[in-house]
Amino acid sequence: MRANPPAMPTSPEATSASGIAGAASTSNHSERADSTLEAEGHHSSTDGNTAQVVPATVEHTPALLQIDVCWDPIYNHIYFPIILPSFHKGDAFASLEEDSAYGSDIGSANTGSITSSIFHYQYENGRRYHAYREGQYVLPNDDQEQERLNLQHHIWRLLLGGSLYTAPLPDPSTGPELRILDLGTGTGIWAVDMADEFPLSQVYGIDLSPIQPDWVPMNCRFHVDDYDDEWTYHESEKFDYIHGRALCGTSKDWPRLYQRIKDNLKPGGWAEIQEYDAWIFSDDDSCERAPWTMEWVEKLDEASRKFGRPINIAKDHKKWMIDAGYENVVEVVRRVRIVLRE
């Protein structure tokens, strides 16, 4: 049974854990991965079983309208060229299933098709939820939730001084050609920004919900999948950098997930996990003066543990990384303030 996501409390809080880790080598070389946690946010799932686009079956062969290039004069960006079929009325799901933003790596094993079923969303309590692996993630994917996720993205960037990451990646000005994976990409806003910042790199975002934008940079791709399943990337598809943000409540087995992340990093690659503490703290008696708010976070924590996907895990990421064999593990904790108004 799902509950509506509650509003944020008004008592003061100090929260957030962050860690950067280096992954142990899977060869004779030392392999590094970096991981970072922080404050605020949340979202969900997908895995190495990537998804590829299969056109909708129609009774006629549509004429093709080719767009060679699309330029955004405001941001001076060139976007991915696509081929749009000129479908007639009644071609169900044509615009969705032909979306060029969705795809898979060539040669990926066990890829799945994006079909209309993933758009058969579930509705409860006036909110909309994902259809693929229905019930696995507890938060909605509707417009209201997407606005929250995009606001959360802005908060994360403020915490990092405008940066998208803390891992010691190559300077974007040097034109590095990296393979980057974003776990639980949500609206895709981080992946799109990262693709803009690293235009010669390939950025992939995976999520249970196909709520990402239709128009993305040419080096950005999204997959509908579950990262809590087996990962099936080939050796040639390993990543230089794997990123996850606000993933609490999405995995049944975090030690196993960290092992899969490490196994899919190139030697010298980095993993970064940014997470918020799903709790409220204070330096004075503010929490004592907000018993209903404290009961709220206690009930959320209790419910998530009964669900089998705990949300209060920020403090555990560093240990999980070390136990999985990561090297150079660093944890950074930052505070996010919630103002109490009486």
Secondary structure, 3 states (H helix, E strand, C coil): CCCCCCCCCCCCCCCCEEEEEECCCCCCCCCCCCCCCCCCCCCCCCCCCCEEECCCCCCCCCEEEEECCEEECCCCEEECCEEEEECCCCCCCHHHHCCCCECCCCCCCCCEEECHHHHCCEEECCEEECCCCCCCCCCCCCHHHHHHHHHHHHHHHHHCCCCCCCCCCCCHHHCCCCEEEEECCCCCHHHHHHHHHCCCCEEEEEECCCCCCCCCECCEEEEECCCCCCCCCCHHHCEEEEEEECCCCCCCCHHHHHHHHHHCEEEEEEEEEEECCCCCCCCCCCCCCCHHHHHHHHHHHHHHHHHCCCCCCHHHHHHHHHHCCCEEEEECCCCCCCCCCC
